[in-house]
Amino acid sequence: MNCIRAGYATPRNPFNGKPYRVKMGKGDVIVFWTRDATTLIPDLQELDERGFHYYFQYTLTGYPRKFEPSTPKRDEAIHTFRVLADKIGAKKMIWRYDPIFLTGDIDAAWHKENFSYIASRLQGKSQRVIISFVDFYKKFEASFVRMHRVQRLRASGQGLAPEVDALCRHIVSEAGKNGMRVQTCAEGKLEIAGLERGKCIDDELIYDLFGLAYKGKKDKGQRKTCDCVESRDVGEDTTCLHGCVYCYATKSHEEAKRKYAGHDPYSPCLVGWPDNADRAALLEKISPDDAKRVRAKPSRETPPDTSPESGADA
């Protein structure tokens, strides 16, 4: 929020680590990706007052703790989702049930029961659910794919395996019963009735929600199967402490904890400060009171204990 007040953020280029400036101001559209919006909800009124538009891509999967050791529990996540939907409207709440994967413990029957449970409790709180299948990235193939005996969901020829095809048809049916359409994320075209090819940064949705005719083209920096329009990402990899074992955006939990400790809420960067940052000038844009509280060095808060032994429910 301090970056919103300052009017810009300086995310780092993921390839060379150099920060670059992204302006933010009245009329801009923000797409939030989150699993837990509890700390953001109180700030939404200020976003409205400043003239920002926004909608949420809200991940809610309900996997067991060995896969998601520190995410909100399923019913807690459902409650927060519902609270947020009541505040901003169901059309701005995109439920993400992804990634979908199958293991020795998590089979198609588990997904059918789990999806139906969540969908029934999100009835009237969302109009769209996005699904995708886990990608087999080399950097976590040993730690996740092999350790948990994750199955490949596409048969030879890249068609869906029969049990996955049946699961998708179940998802489409259950979503429809609860007032939701189903779209895929970067999965290409799948020949299943009612399953649409979607885009998370969606120019059509932006027009529908806010009456803004976005003229951006397909984002060339994304995968060929991704249809998202151009946007500017102000996030940074390996900064989430949820510890999901299937996450390709986190190199290691230890590095995520280190980056968390380097976060300063007054900085325009998510981690640390840009070398050439004028801290005083930036803080004056935020508020005089914040400027008085600035310290000579960025804060080094101790990250919360997010290990499975810290008391997280199994």
C-alpha positions as CSV (number, residue, x, y, z in Angstrom):
1,M,0.0,0.0,0.0
2,N,2.9,2.4,0.6
3,C,3.9,1.9,-3.1
4,I,0.3,2.8,-4.1
5,R,0.5,5.9,-2.0
6,A,3.9,6.8,-3.5
7,G,2.6,6.2,-7.0
8,Y,5.2,3.6,-8.1
9,A,6.9,0.4,-7.4
10,T,10.3,-0.9,-8.4
11,P,10.2,-4.7,-9.0
12,R,13.3,-6.5,-10.0
13,N,13.9,-8.1,-13.4
14,P,13.8,-11.8,-12.7
15,F,16.6,-12.5,-15.1
16,N,19.2,-9.9,-14.2
17,G,18.0,-8.7,-10.8
18,K,17.9,-5.0,-11.7
19,P,15.0,-2.9,-10.5
20,Y,12.8,-1.0,-12.9
21,R,10.0,1.5,-12.2
22,V,6.3,0.8,-12.6
23,K,4.0,3.8,-12.2
24,M,0.7,3.2,-10.5
25,G,-2.2,5.7,-10.3
26,K,-5.9,6.4,-10.6
27,G,-7.7,4.3,-13.2
28,D,-5.1,1.5,-13.2
29,V,-6.3,-2.1,-12.9
30,I,-4.7,-4.4,-10.4
31,V,-5.1,-8.2,-10.6
32,F,-4.3,-9.8,-7.2
33,W,-3.1,-13.4,-7.0
34,T,-3.5,-14.7,-3.4
35,R,-4.4,-17.6,-1.2
36,D,-5.1,-15.4,1.8
37,A,-6.5,-11.8,1.5
38,T,-7.1,-11.3,5.2
39,T,-4.5,-8.5,5.6
40,L,-5.5,-6.8,2.4
41,I,-9.2,-6.5,3.0
42,P,-8.9,-3.5,5.3
43,D,-7.0,-1.6,2.5
44,L,-9.5,-2.0,-0.2
45,Q,-11.5,1.0,0.8
46,E,-8.4,3.2,0.3
47,L,-7.8,1.6,-3.2
48,D,-11.4,2.5,-4.0
49,E,-10.9,6.1,-2.8
50,R,-7.7,6.4,-4.9
51,G,-9.6,5.4,-8.0
52,F,-8.0,2.0,-8.6
53,H,-9.8,-1.0,-10.2
54,Y,-9.1,-4.5,-9.2
55,Y,-10.2,-8.2,-9.2
56,F,-8.8,-11.3,-7.5
57,Q,-7.4,-14.6,-8.7
58,Y,-8.0,-16.5,-5.5
59,T,-6.4,-19.9,-5.1
60,L,-8.3,-22.4,-3.0
61,T,-7.4,-26.1,-3.4
62,G,-7.7,-27.8,0.0
63,Y,-4.7,-30.2,-0.5
64,P,-3.5,-32.1,2.6
65,R,-0.8,-30.4,4.8
66,K,2.1,-32.5,3.3
67,F,1.5,-30.6,0.0
68,E,0.5,-27.2,1.5
69,P,2.1,-27.0,4.9
70,S,1.2,-23.4,5.8
71,T,-1.7,-22.3,3.7
72,P,-5.0,-21.4,5.4
73,K,-7.1,-24.5,6.2
74,R,-9.8,-25.2,3.7
75,D,-12.7,-23.9,5.7
76,E,-10.8,-20.9,6.8
77,A,-9.9,-20.1,3.2
78,I,-13.6,-20.5,2.1
79,H,-14.7,-18.1,4.9
80,T,-12.2,-15.4,3.8
81,F,-13.2,-15.9,0.2
82,R,-16.9,-15.4,1.1
83,V,-16.2,-12.3,3.2
84,L,-14.2,-10.8,0.4
85,A,-16.9,-11.6,-2.2
86,D,-19.5,-10.0,0.0
87,K,-17.4,-6.9,0.0
88,I,-16.4,-6.5,-3.6
89,G,-18.9,-8.7,-5.5
90,A,-18.8,-12.3,-7.0
91,K,-17.7,-11.1,-10.5
92,K,-14.4,-9.8,-9.1
93,M,-13.7,-13.1,-7.4
94,I,-12.0,-15.7,-9.7
95,W,-11.6,-19.0,-7.9
96,R,-8.4,-20.9,-8.9
97,Y,-8.5,-24.6,-8.4
98,D,-5.0,-25.2,-9.6
99,P,-2.7,-26.9,-10.0
100,I,-4.5,-30.2,-10.3
101,F,-2.3,-33.2,-9.7
102,L,-2.7,-36.9,-9.0
103,T,-0.5,-39.0,-6.7
104,G,-0.8,-42.3,-4.8
105,D,-2.8,-40.4,-2.1
106,I,-4.7,-37.8,-4.2
107,D,-6.7,-39.6,-6.9
108,A,-9.5,-38.4,-9.2
109,A,-12.2,-39.4,-6.6
110,W,-10.5,-37.2,-4.0
111,H,-10.6,-34.2,-6.4
112,K,-14.3,-34.8,-7.2
113,E,-15.3,-34.8,-3.6
114,N,-13.0,-31.9,-2.7
115,F,-14.0,-29.7,-5.7
116,S,-17.7,-30.4,-5.0
117,Y,-17.4,-29.4,-1.4
118,I,-15.6,-26.1,-2.1
119,A,-17.9,-25.2,-5.1
120,S,-21.0,-25.7,-3.0
121,R,-19.7,-23.3,-0.4
122,L,-18.7,-20.7,-2.9
123,Q,-22.1,-20.7,-4.6
124,G,-23.1,-17.1,-5.2
125,K,-19.6,-15.9,-4.3
126,S,-17.8,-16.5,-7.6
127,Q,-18.9,-16.8,-11.2
128,R,-15.8,-18.3,-12.6
129,V,-13.3,-21.0,-11.7
130,I,-9.9,-21.5,-13.4
131,I,-8.2,-24.9,-13.5
132,S,-4.8,-26.1,-14.7
133,F,-2.7,-29.2,-14.5
134,V,0.6,-29.4,-12.7
135,D,3.6,-28.7,-15.0
136,F,6.6,-31.1,-14.8
137,Y,9.4,-28.5,-14.4
138,K,12.9,-30.0,-14.1
139,K,13.9,-27.9,-11.1
140,F,11.4,-29.7,-8.8
141,E,10.9,-33.0,-10.5
142,A,13.0,-34.9,-8.0
143,S,11.6,-33.1,-4.9
144,F,7.9,-33.3,-5.9
145,V,7.2,-35.4,-8.9
146,R,9.3,-38.4,-7.9
147,M,8.9,-38.1,-4.1
148,H,5.1,-38.1,-4.3
149,R,4.8,-40.3,-7.4
150,V,2.9,-37.6,-9.3
151,Q,1.2,-38.9,-12.4
152,R,1.3,-37.4,-15.8
153,L,-2.2,-36.2,-16.7
154,R,-1.9,-36.2,-20.5
155,A,-1.9,-39.5,-22.4
156,S,0.3,-40.0,-25.5
157,G,-0.5,-37.5,-28.2
158,Q,-1.1,-34.8,-25.5
159,G,-4.8,-35.7,-24.9
160,L,-6.0,-36.0,-21.4
161,A,-5.8,-39.3,-19.6
162,P,-9.2,-40.9,-19.3
163,E,-9.6,-40.4,-15.6
164,V,-8.5,-36.8,-16.0
165,D,-11.0,-36.2,-18.8
166,A,-13.8,-37.6,-16.5
167,L,-12.6,-35.4,-13.7
168,C,-12.8,-32.3,-15.9
169,R,-16.3,-33.2,-16.9
170,H,-17.2,-33.6,-13.2
171,I,-15.7,-30.1,-12.5
172,V,-17.7,-28.5,-15.3
173,S,-20.9,-30.1,-14.0
174,E,-20.4,-29.2,-10.4
175,A,-19.3,-25.7,-11.2
176,G,-22.4,-25.2,-13.4
177,K,-24.7,-26.4,-10.5
178,N,-23.1,-23.6,-8.4
179,G,-23.4,-20.8,-10.9
180,M,-19.8,-20.9,-12.2
181,R,-18.2,-21.3,-15.6
182,V,-15.0,-23.2,-15.9
183,Q,-11.9,-21.9,-17.8
184,T,-8.4,-23.3,-18.2
185,C,-5.1,-21.6,-17.6
186,A,-2.4,-22.1,-20.3
187,E,-3.7,-25.6,-21.2
188,G,-4.5,-25.0,-24.9
189,K,-7.7,-26.3,-26.3
190,L,-9.4,-29.2,-24.6
191,E,-12.3,-30.9,-26.3
192,I,-14.6,-31.0,-23.3
193,A,-18.1,-29.3,-23.5
194,G,-18.3,-26.4,-21.1
195,L,-14.6,-26.1,-20.6
196,E,-13.4,-22.7,-21.9
197,R,-9.9,-21.5,-22.7
198,G,-9.3,-18.6,-20.3
199,K,-6.9,-15.8,-19.6
200,C,-6.1,-14.6,-16.1
201,I,-5.2,-11.0,-17.2
202,D,-8.4,-10.7,-19.2
203,D,-9.2,-7.7,-21.3
204,E,-12.8,-8.8,-21.8
205,L,-13.4,-9.2,-18.1
206,I,-11.7,-5.8,-17.5
207,Y,-14.2,-4.2,-19.9
208,D,-17.1,-6.1,-18.4
209,L,-16.2,-5.0,-14.8
210,F,-15.0,-1.5,-15.3
211,G,-16.0,-0.4,-18.8
212,L,-12.3,0.0,-19.8
213,A,-11.4,-0.9,-23.3
214,Y,-7.9,-2.3,-22.8
215,K,-5.9,-2.3,-26.1
216,G,-3.0,-4.5,-24.9
217,K,-1.9,-7.4,-27.0
218,K,-1.2,-11.0,-25.9
219,D,1.8,-11.0,-23.5
220,K,4.7,-12.3,-25.6
221,G,6.7,-13.0,-22.4
222,Q,4.3,-15.8,-21.4
223,R,4.0,-19.3,-22.7
224,K,2.4,-19.9,-26.1
225,T,-0.7,-21.5,-24.5
226,C,-1.1,-18.4,-22.2
227,D,-3.7,-15.9,-23.6
228,C,-3.1,-13.2,-21.0
229,V,-2.8,-9.7,-22.3
230,E,0.2,-7.5,-21.5
231,S,0.7,-6.4,-17.9
232,R,3.4,-5.4,-15.4
233,D,4.3,-7.8,-12.6
234,V,5.3,-6.1,-9.4
235,G,5.9,-9.3,-7.5
236,E,9.1,-11.4,-7.0
237,D,9.8,-15.1,-7.0
238,T,10.7,-17.0,-3.8
239,T,9.0,-14.6,-1.4
240,C,6.0,-16.8,-0.3
241,L,6.2,-18.6,3.0
242,H,3.3,-21.1,2.4
243,G,5.8,-23.8,1.4
244,C,3.7,-25.6,-1.2
245,V,5.8,-28.5,-2.5
246,Y,4.5,-28.1,-6.0
247,C,5.3,-24.4,-6.4
248,Y,7.6,-23.5,-9.3
249,A,7.9,-19.9,-8.2
250,T,9.9,-20.7,-5.0
251,K,13.4,-22.0,-5.2
252,S,13.6,-23.0,-1.6
253,H,11.7,-22.3,1.6
254,E,14.9,-21.2,3.3
255,E,15.6,-18.5,0.6
256,A,12.0,-17.4,0.9
257,K,12.5,-16.9,4.6
258,R,15.7,-14.9,3.9
259,K,13.9,-12.6,1.5
260,Y,11.0,-12.2,3.9
261,A,13.5,-11.0,6.5
262,G,14.8,-8.4,4.0
263,H,11.3,-6.9,3.4
264,D,10.8,-3.3,4.4
265,P,7.3,-2.0,4.0
266,Y,8.6,1.5,3.2
267,S,10.7,0.3,0.2
268,P,9.4,0.4,-3.4
269,C,11.0,-3.1,-3.8
270,L,9.4,-6.2,-2.3
271,V,12.8,-7.2,-0.9
272,G,15.4,-4.6,0.2
273,W,15.9,-1.2,-1.4
274,P,17.1,-0.1,-4.8
275,D,20.7,1.1,-4.6
276,N,19.8,4.6,-5.8
277,A,16.6,5.1,-3.9
278,D,15.9,8.4,-2.3
279,R,14.2,7.2,0.8
280,A,13.3,10.5,2.3
281,A,11.6,11.7,-1.0
282,L,9.6,8.5,-1.3
283,L,8.5,8.5,2.3
284,E,7.3,12.1,2.0
285,K,5.0,10.9,-0.8
286,I,3.6,8.3,1.5
287,S,2.9,10.5,4.5
288,P,4.7,12.8,6.8
289,D,4.1,10.5,9.8
290,D,5.8,7.6,8.0
291,A,8.7,9.8,7.0
292,K,9.3,10.5,10.7
293,R,9.4,6.8,11.5
294,V,12.0,5.9,8.8
295,R,15.1,4.1,9.9
296,A,18.6,4.3,8.5
297,K,18.5,0.7,7.4
298,P,15.7,-1.5,6.1
299,S,13.8,-3.6,8.7
300,R,14.9,-7.1,9.4
301,E,11.9,-8.7,10.8
302,T,12.0,-12.4,11.9
303,P,9.8,-14.5,9.6
304,P,7.1,-16.5,11.2
305,D,7.8,-20.2,11.8
306,T,6.1,-21.9,8.9
307,S,7.6,-25.3,9.2
308,P,5.2,-28.3,9.6
309,E,6.3,-28.7,13.2
310,S,5.2,-25.2,14.1
311,G,1.7,-26.3,14.9
312,A,0.1,-26.3,11.4
313,D,-2.9,-28.7,11.2
314,A,-2.2,-32.0,9.5
